[in-house]
Amino acid sequence: MLCHLKRSRAITSLKRFVSQQTSNDGSLQYCANVVRQHDYENYLATLLMTKAIRSPAFVIRAFNAEVARVQDQTKDPQTAAMRLQFWQDSLNSLYSNNPNPTNINANPITQELHKVCLSYKLPKRYLERLISSRSGLLKMKYFSTLEDVEKYSENTVSTIYYLLLFVAGVTDVHADHAASHLGKAQGIANILRSVHVFSHHKSVSLPMDVLMKYQVSQESVLRGKDNENIRNAVFEIASRANSHLQKGRSINVPKITKQMFLPAVAIERYLNKLQKVNFDVFNKSLMLSSPILPISLYWKRILNKY
């Protein structure tokens, strides 16, 4: 009874907190909505950041979300390349001595990103990395090795953490180290979760070296065929994600950075769910959102843990 009461109070508190943070964000609302629609777990984690970090974090994550979903918006590589070039051109304009108002005002995200870049002097190389890594994946079409997945995760997820650390003014080698491991853990988990999406595009997201090791054919992955071999392959990939997660959590980091690493909670929940279904990556229950994730994030934030 007491546990149920505490949970009810936590839910009420979280709802009140979310309402306060999203009611009057005005110019940032579009960015927040993009993150909420396309990157919901990170949206929840971002809501729990302090306002000074939360606002630019929504802008950075909105930019990343728009770049990331280019490959999901079209099956035509040329069209996808053109859309990524739009973001690269916009970025070039933001960092030029004479920014082009047309590029900046192209959409609310570029408008807000311009403000954030000016206010926090964000390194252009990090934002470019978010674009170039997606462009590289479009050309590569698949991952040859698990190390390739790690590199891709470093460039697409760890880079977000580096930007958030930059916004917070944190220059700490331990925080960077933790960000690298947590980004890799989250990126690998995302690759496992995206098996259904990649299958829709007739491509395989799982690394080829691990599939070959366990004699898993690309066709069986595309067909969603569950068997012992594919489960063994998924177990090895998930184990690598868990290893990075544990390493990232074991590093002593500055107190302020812990709120930025809250997505680690969602990573752990997914890996635990995957283990409970015996690493059946095609299990439909893995696609369902966790109703208690908001509460888990809220409590971790109160405890300043991740």
N, C-alpha and C positions, 0 to 999 in steps of 0.2 A: 504493500500500500504506500509506504514511504517512498520507495523507488519510483512508483507511478506518479506520485505527487511532484517529486523533484523533476521528473521528465516533463510533466505538464507545465511546470513553471519555466523550465528551460525553453520550451516551445513558445510560450507566451512572450518571454523576454526576447527571443530571437526575432519573432514577428514584429515586435515593437521597434527593435533595433533596425531591422531592414527597412521598415516604413520610414523611420527618421532619416535614413541615409539616402533614400531614393526619391523622396517626395519633391525636392526642390533643386535638383542638380542641373536643370536648364540645359546649358550648352553641352554638357557631358552625357545627357540622357541617351542620345543616339548611340554613342560608343558603348554605354552600359547595356543598352538593348541588344546590340550586336553580340556582345560577349554572353549575355544571358541566353540568347537564341542558339548560338553556335558553340559555346564553350561553357556550359552551365556549371560544371564543378569548379572551374576556376573563377567563375562569376561569384559563386557563394563564398569562396575563399577571399576574393578581393573585397567583397562587402565588409569583411571583418577587419580590414586594415585601418590604420589611423587615416584620417581624412587627407593629411598632407601627402601620403603615399598612395592612397586609394584612387584619387582623381587621375593622376598621370598613369597609374597602373591600368585603369580601364581603357585609356587611350592606347597604350602600348599593346594591350591584349586585343583590343578591337582591330588594330592594324594587323596583328598577327593572324587573327581569325579570318580576316578578309583575304589575306595572302594565302593562308592554308587551304581555304575552301575553293580556290581557283580550280584545283584538279578535280573537285567534285561537281563543278558547275558545267563542265563540258567534257566530252570524250575526244574532241578534236585537239591534238597537241598544238597546232598552230594558233588556234583561238586561245588556248590556255597560255601560250607563250606571249601573246599580245596583251593579255590581261595582266600578266606579271610585269611586262614592260611598262604598262601604265603606272604601276606602283613604283617601279624603278625611276621612271621619269619624274614622278611626283616627288620622290625622295631627293633626286638630283636638284630639283628646283628649290626644295626646302633648304638645302645646304649651299646654294649658290649665293654669290654676293648680291645678286639682284633677283630675288625669287619671283617667279612668274605667278601673278595673282590668279590666273586662270587655273593653273595646276593646284594651287593651294585651296582655292574655293571649289574644287571639283566635287567634293563631298565633305560631310561633317568630320570624317575621320582625319582627312588631310588638314583641315582647318585646326582641329585640336592638336594634331601631331606637331604642327608648326609651332604652336604655343609652348608645347612641352619641350620641344627641341631647343627653343630659345631660352626657356626658363632654366632648364637643367643641363644644357650643353651636352645632350646625348651623343655618344660616339656614333658617327654614321656607319662605321663598319659593322656594328651589331645589327642595326636595322637592315642593312644590305644583306647580311648573312641570312636573315629570315626569308628574303626573296631568292637569293642565289641557291640556297639549299633545296627549295621547292622546285626551282627551275632545273636543277641537277637531277632531281628524282623523276621529273617528267621525261628527261632524256634517257635516264638509266632504266626506268620502268620497274626495276626490282632490286632487292638487296642481295648481293653475292654472299656476304658473310654476316655473322652476328656483330662483328666489329664495325661493319658498314652501318648497321642499325644504330650502334652506339654513337658513331660519328654524326649521323643524321640527327639523333636525339640531342647531342651536344649543341649542334648548330641551330636547332629549332626550338628546343625547350630550355636547355641550360642558358641559352642566350637571353631569354626572357628574364630569367632570374638575375643575370648580370646587369640588365637594364634597370631592374627594380632596385638592385643594390646601389646602382649609380644614382638613381633618383633619391634614395635615402642618404646619400653621401657616405656610404660605407665602403671603405677601402681596407679590406681585411683578407689576407690570403686564406684563412680558414673558412671564411664565409664563401669565397670563390670556390674552394675545394668542395664544400658541401653542396653548393649550387650545381656544380658539375655532376656530382653523383646523383642528386635528386632529379636533375633534368634528364639524365640517362635512364633512370628508373621509370620516370613518367613517360618518356618517349618510347621505351620498349613496351611498356604496358599499353600505350596508345596503339602501337603496331599490332599487338595481340587483339585489341578491341576492334581494330579496323579491318579484320579479316573479311567481315561481311561486306564492307564498303568496297574493298579492293576486288572482291569476287564479282561485285556488280559491274566493275569496269574490266572484267576478264583479266585481272592481274593478281599476282600473289604477293602479299606483303611480308610473309615469313621468309627469313634468310635461307638462301638455297643450300648453303653448306650444312645447316642443321637438318634440312629436309632430306638431303642426300645421305647424311649420316644414318638416319633412321628409315631410309628407303621409302620416303613419302613422295608421291608424284604430285606435280602441280595440278593435274586434273582432279585428283582426289580432294585437294584443298578447295578448288573452285566449285566442286560439287558438294562441299560441306560434308564429306564422308568421314565419320568418326571411327577410329580404330585405335588399337594399342600403339601403333607406330607414331601416329600423329600426336597422341597424348604424350608420348615420350619426348617428342620434339618440342611440344609446347612447354613441357615441364622444364627442359633445359633453358629455353628462352625466358620463362617466368623466373627461374632461379637466378638468372643473371640480373633481371630487374630487381628482385628482392635483395640481392647482394649489394647493388648500388644504393638501394633504399636504406639498408642497415648501415652502410658506411657513411652515408650522408647524415644520418641521425646520430651517429657516434661522435661526430666532430663538434667540438666546443666552439660555438659561434656567438657573436655579439647579440645581446638581448633583442635589439630592434629588428634583426633579420628573421627572427623566428616566425613573425606574422607573415612574412613573404613566402615561407616554406610550408604553409598550411596545406597546399595541395598534396603533400605527402600522406595525409590522412586518407584521401580518396584513392591514392595508389595502393595503400595497404589494404583497404576494403576490397578493391577489385581483385588483388592477388589472393586474398583469403577466400573470396567467392569462387575464384577459379580453382583453388585447391579443393573446396568442398564438392565441386562437380567433377572431381578427379581429372582436372585439366582437359575437360571437353570444351575446347574453345568455341565450338559451334552451339553450345547450350544457350537456348533463348533467354534463360534467366539472367545471363550475364549482360544482356542488353537493357535490362530494366534498371531504372534509377533507384538508388537507395533512399527510402523515406526517412531514415535516421541520419543520413550524412550531414544535413544542416546542423543537427544537434551535436554530432561528433565534432564538427568543425568549431562550433560555438564553445564547447567545453575546452577543447585544446587551446583556443584563443584566450579563454579566461585563465587557463593554467600557464599560458605562454609556452606551449610545447607544440611540436609538429610531428 
